[in-house]
Amino acid sequence: MTAPICRLSLSSPDATAQLARRFASVLAPGDVILLDGPIGSGKTHFARALIQARLIADGAPMEDVPSPTFTLVQSYETPRCEIWHADLYRLTHPDEVEELGLIQAFDEAICLVEWPDRLGDLIPQGALTMVFDATDDPEARQLLLLGDPGRWASICETISGEFALAIRCPAAA
């Protein structure tokens, strides 16, 4: 069941990266984060910070984390897990997703997916959706988190509470 979990106010790109680093510490293989929002809203910035933090935490060599806009998928190996970063912007049909191997990765890796609307009916159950939105301040972002409250609510509350970035919203719609 997908439901609003909370709404976060991120004051700067640094706050976005801080949130991503915190998420990196709690994700496990099989976790899927769907990054939604317009071009330039911070999706890739979030993914890059999360991947770099996880590489460091797992003792993997630091790597450059480019946007997968043209490659569609970038994967990263750590001693503890594999991380997939997908940008589906250029896909025209959900059938193309299966050719990428992404469906299998949903079960085996930590997956970060930009432009998740391209998945169609292939969106995995249990995924957390992060909807990035601009604000009047060009540095700030609003972030709506949607997912299975049983799986994600306590994680999101703990993470957001630690950094005082969130405003808990029981009816986040």
Buried (B, 14 or more C-beta within 10 A) or exposed (E): EBBBBBBBBBEEBEBBBBBBBBBBEEBEBBBBBBBBBEEEBBBBBBBBBBBBBBBBEBEBEEEEBEBBBEEBBBBBBBEBBBBBBBBBBEBEEBEBBEEBBBBEBBEEBBBBBBBBEBBEEBBBEBBBBBBBBBEEEEEBBBBBBBBBBEBBBEBBBEBBEEBEBBEBBEEBE
